[in-house]
Amino acid sequence: MKMTPLKANLNLITTSEGNEYLFSYKTLVAGYISEDRDEKCNGYWFVSESYSATTTRHIKYYLENLYTSEKTTKVTQSDAEMAQVALM
């Protein structure tokens, strides 16, 4: 695994498989799963719950124009928490 700081309080973890996990402060909020790519899904996901303005900007910074794409998956906070536990 490789951790890359993107901005203050914004870090991206990349696995050897090419999957990405975006942390805003210490919370997993978005990512990319290469195995989830198909004609209906681009592999990117983000947590759909409301966050602070800063964390929402972090998510949009990472996803850029994919934030509003129908192919980007919205997940629940509990799904993200399970992924975070599995990652550690």
Contacts in CASP RR format, 6 or more apart in sequence:
PFRMAT RR
TARGET T0000
AUTHOR 0000-0000-0000
METHOD contacts of the structure
MODEL  1
MKMTPLKANLNLITTSEGNEYLFSYKTLVAGYISEDRDEKCNGYWFVSES
YSATTTRHIKYYLENLYTSEKTTKVTQSDAEMAQVALM
1 13 0 8 1.000
1 14 0 8 1.000
1 15 0 8 1.000
1 16 0 8 1.000
2 13 0 8 1.000
2 14 0 8 1.000
3 11 0 8 1.000
3 12 0 8 1.000
3 13 0 8 1.000
4 11 0 8 1.000
4 12 0 8 1.000
4 13 0 8 1.000
4 14 0 8 1.000
5 11 0 8 1.000
6 12 0 8 1.000
6 61 0 8 1.000
6 62 0 8 1.000
7 58 0 8 1.000
7 61 0 8 1.000
9 24 0 8 1.000
9 25 0 8 1.000
9 54 0 8 1.000
9 58 0 8 1.000
10 22 0 8 1.000
10 23 0 8 1.000
10 24 0 8 1.000
10 58 0 8 1.000
10 61 0 8 1.000
10 62 0 8 1.000
11 22 0 8 1.000
11 23 0 8 1.000
12 20 0 8 1.000
12 21 0 8 1.000
12 22 0 8 1.000
12 23 0 8 1.000
12 62 0 8 1.000
13 20 0 8 1.000
13 21 0 8 1.000
13 23 0 8 1.000
13 87 0 8 1.000
14 20 0 8 1.000
14 21 0 8 1.000
15 21 0 8 1.000
17 34 0 8 1.000
17 35 0 8 1.000
18 32 0 8 1.000
18 34 0 8 1.000
19 31 0 8 1.000
19 32 0 8 1.000
19 33 0 8 1.000
19 34 0 8 1.000
20 31 0 8 1.000
20 32 0 8 1.000
21 28 0 8 1.000
21 31 0 8 1.000
21 83 0 8 1.000
21 84 0 8 1.000
21 87 0 8 1.000
22 28 0 8 1.000
22 29 0 8 1.000
22 30 0 8 1.000
22 31 0 8 1.000
22 58 0 8 1.000
22 59 0 8 1.000
22 62 0 8 1.000
23 29 0 8 1.000
24 51 0 8 1.000
24 54 0 8 1.000
24 55 0 8 1.000
24 58 0 8 1.000
24 59 0 8 1.000
25 55 0 8 1.000
27 55 0 8 1.000
27 80 0 8 1.000
28 47 0 8 1.000
28 80 0 8 1.000
28 81 0 8 1.000
28 83 0 8 1.000
28 84 0 8 1.000
28 87 0 8 1.000
29 46 0 8 1.000
29 47 0 8 1.000
29 51 0 8 1.000
29 55 0 8 1.000
29 58 0 8 1.000
29 59 0 8 1.000
29 80 0 8 1.000
30 44 0 8 1.000
30 45 0 8 1.000
30 46 0 8 1.000
30 47 0 8 1.000
30 59 0 8 1.000
30 62 0 8 1.000
30 63 0 8 1.000
31 44 0 8 1.000
31 45 0 8 1.000
31 46 0 8 1.000
31 62 0 8 1.000
32 43 0 8 1.000
32 44 0 8 1.000
32 45 0 8 1.000
33 43 0 8 1.000
33 45 0 8 1.000
34 43 0 8 1.000
36 43 0 8 1.000
36 45 0 8 1.000
36 73 0 8 1.000
37 43 0 8 1.000
40 71 0 8 1.000
41 71 0 8 1.000
41 73 0 8 1.000
42 66 0 8 1.000
42 69 0 8 1.000
42 71 0 8 1.000
42 72 0 8 1.000
43 71 0 8 1.000
43 72 0 8 1.000
43 73 0 8 1.000
44 63 0 8 1.000
44 66 0 8 1.000
44 69 0 8 1.000
44 71 0 8 1.000
44 72 0 8 1.000
44 73 0 8 1.000
45 72 0 8 1.000
45 73 0 8 1.000
45 74 0 8 1.000
45 75 0 8 1.000
46 59 0 8 1.000
46 63 0 8 1.000
46 67 0 8 1.000
46 72 0 8 1.000
46 73 0 8 1.000
46 74 0 8 1.000
46 75 0 8 1.000
47 59 0 8 1.000
47 74 0 8 1.000
47 75 0 8 1.000
47 76 0 8 1.000
47 77 0 8 1.000
47 79 0 8 1.000
47 80 0 8 1.000
48 74 0 8 1.000
48 75 0 8 1.000
48 76 0 8 1.000
49 76 0 8 1.000
49 77 0 8 1.000
50 56 0 8 1.000
51 59 0 8 1.000
59 67 0 8 1.000
60 67 0 8 1.000
63 72 0 8 1.000
66 72 0 8 1.000
END
